Amino acid sequence: MPEIAEVETVRNTLKTRILNKEIKDVDVYYEPIVENNLEEFKHHLIGQSFKDIKRRGKWLIFETEKYYLLSHLRMEGKYFIKGKDEVKEKHEHVIFTFKDNITLRYADTRKFGRMNLILKKDLENTECIQKQGLEPGDKYLTADYLLQKFKNKHIPIKTALLDQTIISGLGNIYVNEVLFYAKVYPLKPAQDLNVQECELIVQGADEIIREAIEMGGTTIRSYTSSLGVTGRFQQNLKVHKREGEKCLVCNTLIENIKVGGRSTYYCPKCQKEKQ
């Protein structure tokens, strides 16, 4: 699944390729991906151009003169840039054709991705944006903020950190890495974390995401930005996907457990169950 670093990589790459190109046509081949009325969706985009591409958490925000096109890649969403005459692939569900006959194609094998065109003035009142928590690196993301959010939360800290209303943009890969950085056992109840552990989570999230963005994200299994960019941060992963390998800190074998149905990699020595 693309997480904050991968979405940021896609955003930065698209900005170099499609800004200010007039949209000549929009074709939608799988209607549920678009949450708007299709005719209105097309009408408000044709003749416009993307002036900028922003991001909020894992949401890409394509800006036109009056509208924002919100796009969430979910599990397997990818963007391709191709010539108009190139054959449409099976899983290319939304195609934007620009006046210069270049196309931006949204592909999604699982069809979980979503698009929603909204008026720019409505951005902050849109439910999916309203629900976003603070992002790694935000000056307001502090230990005190986390302690307040974790208050009375009996769920495992691994599950709490996947909650996008608390920290926006972290997914399974980076939560595993952040918990290793903070030396916190993944099943520890969120409400039991202390100030020092929360400070390390804040610091780890900031450092890990900044480095991951610089390296183009993490290419795991089927995910790639599909725009000629391959993430290199997988080379720096300390625990994720390293089950049975030696911990880079203490040489203990990395273990893999399920937390809330998600594969959770951790070092049983560095991240002791009881501290």
DRENDO-1510 file (C-alpha; in Angstrom, 1 decimal, always signed):
<recs>
REC; n; res; u; v; w
REC; 1; MET; +0.0; +0.0; +0.0 .
REC; 2; PRO; +1.4; +3.5; -0.9 .
REC; 3; GLU; +2.0; +5.5; +2.3 .
REC; 4; ILE; +2.8; +9.1; +2.9 .
REC; 5; ALA; +6.3; +8.9; +1.4 .
REC; 6; GLU; +5.1; +7.1; -1.7 .
REC; 7; VAL; +2.2; +9.5; -2.2 .
REC; 8; GLU; +4.6; +12.4; -1.8 .
REC; 9; THR; +6.9; +10.9; -4.4 .
REC; 10; VAL; +4.0; +10.5; -6.9 .
REC; 11; ARG; +2.9; +14.1; -6.2 .
REC; 12; ASN; +6.4; +15.5; -6.9 .
REC; 13; THR; +6.8; +13.4; -10.0 .
REC; 14; LEU; +3.4; +14.3; -11.5 .
REC; 15; LYS; +4.1; +18.0; -10.8 .
REC; 16; THR; +7.0; +17.8; -13.3 .
REC; 17; ARG; +4.9; +16.1; -16.0 .
REC; 18; ILE; +1.3; +17.3; -16.2 .
REC; 19; LEU; +0.9; +20.8; -14.7 .
REC; 20; ASN; -0.8; +23.4; -16.9 .
REC; 21; LYS; -1.8; +20.9; -19.6 .
REC; 22; GLU; -5.3; +21.5; -20.8 .
REC; 23; ILE; -7.6; +18.6; -20.3 .
REC; 24; LYS; -9.3; +17.6; -23.5 .
REC; 25; ASP; -11.3; +14.6; -22.4 .
REC; 26; VAL; -12.0; +12.4; -19.4 .
REC; 27; ASP; -12.9; +8.7; -19.7 .
REC; 28; VAL; -14.2; +6.7; -16.7 .
REC; 29; TYR; -14.3; +2.9; -17.2 .
REC; 30; TYR; -15.1; +1.9; -13.7 .
REC; 31; GLU; -17.7; +4.3; -12.3 .
REC; 32; PRO; -17.5; +3.6; -8.5 .
REC; 33; ILE; -14.0; +5.1; -8.4 .
REC; 34; VAL; -15.6; +8.5; -9.0 .
REC; 35; GLU; -17.8; +9.7; -6.2 .
REC; 36; ASN; -19.4; +12.5; -8.2 .
REC; 37; ASN; -22.0; +12.5; -10.9 .
REC; 38; LEU; -20.0; +11.4; -13.9 .
REC; 39; GLU; -21.3; +14.0; -16.3 .
REC; 40; GLU; -20.6; +16.8; -13.8 .
REC; 41; PHE; -17.2; +15.3; -13.1 .
REC; 42; LYS; -16.2; +15.5; -16.7 .
REC; 43; HIS; -17.9; +18.8; -17.4 .
REC; 44; HIS; -16.0; +20.6; -14.6 .
REC; 45; LEU; -12.6; +19.1; -15.7 .
REC; 46; ILE; -12.6; +19.3; -19.5 .
REC; 47; GLY; -11.1; +22.5; -20.6 .
REC; 48; GLN; -9.3; +23.0; -17.3 .
REC; 49; SER; -5.7; +22.2; -16.3 .
REC; 50; PHE; -4.0; +21.1; -13.1 .
REC; 51; LYS; -2.4; +24.2; -11.7 .
REC; 52; ASP; -0.8; +22.4; -8.7 .
REC; 53; ILE; -0.8; +19.1; -6.9 .
REC; 54; LYS; -1.0; +19.1; -3.1 .
REC; 55; ARG; -1.2; +16.4; -0.6 .
REC; 56; ARG; -3.0; +15.8; +2.7 .
REC; 57; GLY; -2.1; +12.5; +4.4 .
REC; 58; LYS; -2.4; +9.9; +1.7 .
REC; 59; TRP; -4.8; +12.1; -0.4 .
REC; 60; LEU; -3.5; +13.7; -3.6 .
REC; 61; ILE; -5.2; +17.0; -4.3 .
REC; 62; PHE; -5.2; +18.1; -7.9 .
REC; 63; GLU; -5.9; +21.8; -8.2 .
REC; 64; THR; -7.8; +23.5; -11.0 .
REC; 65; GLU; -9.1; +27.1; -11.2 .
REC; 66; LYS; -12.3; +26.4; -9.2 .
REC; 67; TYR; -12.0; +22.8; -8.0 .
REC; 68; TYR; -9.9; +20.3; -6.2 .
REC; 69; LEU; -9.8; +16.7; -7.4 .
REC; 70; LEU; -9.2; +14.5; -4.4 .
REC; 71; SER; -7.5; +11.1; -5.2 .
REC; 72; HIS; -6.8; +8.3; -2.8 .
REC; 73; LEU; -4.7; +5.4; -4.1 .
REC; 74; ARG; -5.9; +2.9; -1.4 .
REC; 75; MET; -4.2; -0.5; -1.7 .
REC; 76; GLU; -2.9; -0.7; -5.2 .
REC; 77; GLY; -3.7; +2.6; -7.1 .
REC; 78; LYS; -1.1; +3.9; -9.5 .
REC; 79; TYR; -0.7; +6.7; -12.0 .
REC; 80; PHE; +0.8; +6.2; -15.5 .
REC; 81; ILE; +1.6; +8.8; -18.1 .
REC; 82; LYS; +1.3; +7.5; -21.6 .
REC; 83; GLY; +0.7; +8.7; -25.2 .
REC; 84; LYS; -3.0; +8.9; -26.3 .
REC; 85; ASP; -2.6; +6.0; -28.8 .
REC; 86; GLU; -1.0; +3.6; -26.4 .
REC; 87; VAL; -3.3; +0.6; -25.7 .
REC; 88; LYS; -5.5; +0.8; -22.7 .
REC; 89; GLU; -4.6; -1.8; -20.1 .
REC; 90; LYS; -7.2; -3.9; -18.3 .
REC; 91; HIS; -6.9; -2.1; -15.0 .
REC; 92; GLU; -6.7; +1.5; -16.2 .
REC; 93; HIS; -10.1; +2.8; -15.0 .
REC; 94; VAL; -9.8; +6.6; -15.3 .
REC; 95; ILE; -8.0; +8.4; -18.2 .
REC; 96; PHE; -7.4; +12.1; -18.5 .
REC; 97; THR; -6.4; +13.1; -22.0 .
REC; 98; PHE; -4.6; +16.4; -22.4 .
REC; 99; LYS; -4.6; +18.7; -25.4 .
REC; 100; ASP; -1.1; +17.6; -26.4 .
REC; 101; ASN; -2.3; +14.0; -26.6 .
REC; 102; ILE; -0.5; +12.9; -23.4 .
REC; 103; THR; -2.7; +10.9; -21.0 .
REC; 104; LEU; -2.7; +10.5; -17.3 .
REC; 105; ARG; -4.1; +7.1; -16.4 .
REC; 106; TYR; -5.3; +5.8; -13.0 .
REC; 107; ALA; -4.8; +2.1; -12.7 .
REC; 108; ASP; -6.0; +0.0; -9.8 .
REC; 109; THR; -6.2; -3.8; -9.8 .
REC; 110; ARG; -8.4; -4.0; -6.7 .
REC; 111; LYS; -10.6; -0.9; -7.7 .
REC; 112; PHE; -10.5; +0.4; -4.1 .
REC; 113; GLY; -9.2; +3.9; -5.1 .
REC; 114; ARG; -11.5; +6.9; -5.0 .
REC; 115; MET; -11.8; +10.3; -6.7 .
REC; 116; ASN; -13.9; +13.2; -5.6 .
REC; 117; LEU; -14.2; +16.6; -7.3 .
REC; 118; ILE; -15.1; +19.4; -4.8 .
REC; 119; LEU; -15.2; +23.2; -4.9 .
REC; 120; LYS; -12.0; +24.6; -3.5 .
REC; 121; LYS; -13.8; +26.5; -0.8 .
REC; 122; ASP; -15.2; +23.2; +0.5 .
REC; 123; LEU; -11.8; +21.5; +1.1 .
REC; 124; GLU; -11.6; +21.9; +4.8 .
REC; 125; ASN; -15.2; +20.9; +5.3 .
REC; 126; THR; -14.8; +17.7; +3.3 .
REC; 127; GLU; -15.1; +14.7; +5.6 .
REC; 128; CYS; -12.0; +12.8; +4.4 .
REC; 129; ILE; -9.9; +15.9; +4.9 .
REC; 130; GLN; -11.5; +16.9; +8.2 .
REC; 131; LYS; -10.6; +13.6; +9.7 .
REC; 132; GLN; -6.9; +13.8; +8.9 .
REC; 133; GLY; -4.6; +13.9; +11.9 .
REC; 134; LEU; -1.3; +15.8; +12.1 .
REC; 135; GLU; +1.4; +14.7; +9.8 .
REC; 136; PRO; +5.0; +13.7; +10.7 .
REC; 137; GLY; +7.0; +16.8; +10.9 .
REC; 138; ASP; +4.1; +19.1; +11.9 .
REC; 139; LYS; +5.2; +21.4; +14.8 .
REC; 140; TYR; +2.0; +20.5; +16.6 .
REC; 141; LEU; +2.7; +16.8; +16.6 .
REC; 142; THR; +4.2; +16.6; +20.0 .
REC; 143; ALA; +4.4; +14.0; +22.9 .
REC; 144; ASP; +1.6; +15.9; +24.7 .
REC; 145; TYR; -0.6; +15.7; +21.6 .
REC; 146; LEU; -0.1; +11.9; +21.4 .
REC; 147; LEU; -0.6; +11.4; +25.2 .
REC; 148; GLN; -4.0; +13.2; +24.8 .
REC; 149; LYS; -5.0; +11.1; +21.8 .
REC; 150; PHE; -3.9; +7.9; +23.5 .
REC; 151; LYS; -5.8; +8.7; +26.7 .
REC; 152; ASN; -8.2; +5.9; +27.5 .
REC; 153; LYS; -7.2; +3.9; +24.4 .
REC; 154; HIS; -6.9; +0.3; +25.3 .
REC; 155; ILE; -6.0; -0.8; +21.8 .
REC; 156; PRO; -2.4; -1.8; +20.8 .
REC; 157; ILE; -0.1; +1.1; +20.0 .
REC; 158; LYS; +0.4; -0.4; +16.5 .
REC; 159; THR; -3.3; -0.1; +15.9 .
REC; 160; ALA; -3.5; +3.4; +17.3 .
REC; 161; LEU; -0.7; +4.6; +15.0 .
REC; 162; LEU; -2.5; +3.3; +11.9 .
REC; 163; ASP; -5.5; +5.6; +12.8 .
REC; 164; GLN; -5.3; +8.4; +10.3 .
REC; 165; THR; -7.2; +10.7; +12.6 .
REC; 166; ILE; -4.2; +10.6; +15.0 .
REC; 167; ILE; -1.2; +10.7; +12.7 .
REC; 168; SER; -2.0; +11.2; +9.0 .
REC; 169; GLY; -0.1; +9.3; +6.4 .
REC; 170; LEU; +1.5; +6.5; +8.3 .
REC; 171; GLY; +0.7; +3.0; +7.1 .
REC; 172; ASN; +1.9; -0.5; +8.1 .
REC; 173; ILE; +5.5; -0.2; +6.8 .
REC; 174; TYR; +6.3; +3.0; +8.6 .
REC; 175; VAL; +4.5; +2.3; +11.8 .
REC; 176; ASN; +6.6; -0.9; +12.1 .
REC; 177; GLU; +9.7; +1.2; +11.6 .
REC; 178; VAL; +8.6; +4.0; +14.0 .
REC; 179; LEU; +7.9; +1.5; +16.8 .
REC; 180; PHE; +11.3; +0.0; +16.4 .
REC; 181; TYR; +12.9; +3.4; +16.5 .
REC; 182; ALA; +11.0; +4.2; +19.7 .
REC; 183; LYS; +11.7; +0.7; +21.1 .
REC; 184; VAL; +8.0; +0.2; +21.9 .
REC; 185; TYR; +6.4; -3.3; +21.9 .
REC; 186; PRO; +3.6; -3.2; +19.2 .
REC; 187; LEU; +1.0; -4.8; +21.4 .
REC; 188; LYS; +1.5; -2.3; +24.3 .
REC; 189; PRO; -1.8; -0.5; +25.0 .
REC; 190; ALA; -1.7; +3.0; +23.7 .
REC; 191; GLN; -2.9; +4.5; +26.9 .
REC; 192; ASP; +0.2; +3.0; +28.7 .
REC; 193; LEU; +2.8; +4.9; +26.7 .
REC; 194; ASN; +4.9; +7.4; +28.7 .
REC; 195; VAL; +6.2; +10.8; +27.6 .
REC; 196; GLN; +9.6; +9.6; +26.6 .
REC; 197; GLU; +8.1; +6.9; +24.3 .
REC; 198; CYS; +5.7; +9.4; +22.7 .
REC; 199; GLU; +8.6; +11.8; +22.2 .
REC; 200; LEU; +10.5; +9.0; +20.4 .
REC; 201; ILE; +7.5; +8.2; +18.2 .
REC; 202; VAL; +7.2; +11.8; +17.2 .
REC; 203; GLN; +11.0; +12.0; +16.5 .
REC; 204; GLY; +11.1; +8.7; +14.7 .
REC; 205; ALA; +8.1; +9.5; +12.5 .
REC; 206; ASP; +9.7; +12.8; +11.4 .
REC; 207; GLU; +13.1; +11.3; +10.7 .
REC; 208; ILE; +11.9; +8.1; +9.0 .
REC; 209; ILE; +9.4; +9.9; +6.7 .
REC; 210; ARG; +11.8; +12.7; +5.7 .
REC; 211; GLU; +14.4; +10.1; +4.8 .
REC; 212; ALA; +11.9; +7.9; +2.9 .
REC; 213; ILE; +10.7; +10.9; +0.9 .
REC; 214; GLU; +14.2; +11.8; +0.0 .
REC; 215; MET; +14.8; +8.2; -1.2 .
REC; 216; GLY; +11.5; +8.1; -3.2 .
REC; 217; GLY; +9.6; +6.0; -0.8 .
REC; 218; THR; +9.6; +2.2; -0.3 .
REC; 219; THR; +9.0; -0.2; -3.2 .
REC; 220; ILE; +7.3; -3.3; -1.6 .
REC; 221; ARG; +5.8; -6.0; -3.7 .
REC; 222; SER; +3.4; -4.5; -6.2 .
REC; 223; TYR; +3.8; -0.9; -5.3 .
REC; 224; THR; +5.8; +1.5; -7.4 .
REC; 225; SER; +5.1; +5.1; -8.3 .
REC; 226; SER; +4.8; +3.8; -11.9 .
REC; 227; LEU; +6.2; +7.1; -13.1 .
REC; 228; GLY; +9.8; +6.0; -13.6 .
REC; 229; VAL; +10.5; +6.3; -9.9 .
REC; 230; THR; +11.5; +3.4; -7.8 .
REC; 231; GLY; +11.6; +3.8; -4.0 .
REC; 232; ARG; +15.0; +3.0; -2.4 .
REC; 233; PHE; +14.0; +3.3; +1.2 .
REC; 234; GLN; +13.4; -0.5; +1.4 .
REC; 235; GLN; +17.2; -0.7; +1.7 .
REC; 236; ASN; +17.0; +1.1; +5.0 .
REC; 237; LEU; +14.2; -0.8; +6.6 .
REC; 238; LYS; +15.2; -2.0; +10.1 .
REC; 239; VAL; +12.4; -4.5; +10.8 .
REC; 240; HIS; +9.7; -4.5; +8.1 .
REC; 241; LYS; +9.8; -7.7; +6.0 .
REC; 242; ARG; +12.9; -8.9; +7.9 .
REC; 243; GLU; +11.4; -11.8; +9.8 .
REC; 244; GLY; +14.0; -14.3; +10.8 .
REC; 245; GLU; +16.9; -11.9; +10.0 .
REC; 246; LYS; +19.2; -10.5; +12.7 .
REC; 247; CYS; +18.3; -7.2; +14.3 .
REC; 248; LEU; +20.7; -4.6; +13.2 .
REC; 249; VAL; +21.1; -3.4; +16.7 .
REC; 250; CYS; +21.2; -6.5; +18.9 .
REC; 251; ASN; +21.4; -9.5; +16.6 .
REC; 252; THR; +18.2; -11.0; +17.9 .
REC; 253; LEU; +16.0; -12.5; +15.2 .
REC; 254; ILE; +13.2; -10.3; +14.0 .
REC; 255; GLU; +9.7; -11.7; +14.6 .
REC; 256; ASN; +6.4; -11.3; +12.8 .
REC; 257; ILE; +3.0; -11.2; +14.6 .
REC; 258; LYS; -0.5; -10.1; +13.6 .
REC; 259; VAL; -1.9; -7.0; +15.2 .
REC; 260; GLY; -5.4; -6.1; +14.1 .
REC; 261; GLY; -4.9; -8.3; +11.1 .
REC; 262; ARG; -1.7; -6.5; +10.0 .
REC; 263; SER; +1.7; -8.1; +9.7 .
REC; 264; THR; +3.8; -6.5; +12.4 .
REC; 265; TYR; +7.6; -6.9; +12.4 .
REC; 266; TYR; +9.6; -6.2; +15.6 .
REC; 267; CYS; +12.7; -7.1; +17.6 .
REC; 268; PRO; +11.7; -9.0; +20.8 .
REC; 269; LYS; +14.8; -7.7; +22.6 .
REC; 270; CYS; +14.8; -4.0; +21.5 .
REC; 271; GLN; +11.0; -3.8; +21.8 .
REC; 272; LYS; +10.5; -5.8; +25.0 .
REC; 273; GLU; +6.9; -6.7; +25.9 .
REC; 274; LYS; +7.3; -5.3; +29.4 .
REC; 275; GLN; +9.5; -2.3; +30.1 .
</recs>
